[in-house]
Amino acid sequence: EKALLVNKFELSIRTEATHGLILWSGKGVERSDYIALAIVDGRVQMTYDLGSKPVVLRSSVRVNTNRWIRIKAS
């Protein structure tokens, strides 16, 4: 039951890309739950929809600097 209350992930990336998909988890079927992590305009963007409506979170820091960065989400 505790796993249903908290979800966390952490990863490190290094890129020069301004756009690209990092992670996708979902069925790929219209109107199904999903979570996506991408680089959009040089910033990390996390998008998810767990049934009610899509949520979009975007970092304020540019990540396309070719330096290692750590991404944490919970």
Protein Blocks (a to p, Z undefined) as FASTA:
>chain_A
ZZmmpccdddddddfbfbdcfbdcdehighiacdddddeehiacddddehjaccddddfb
dfklopacddddZZ
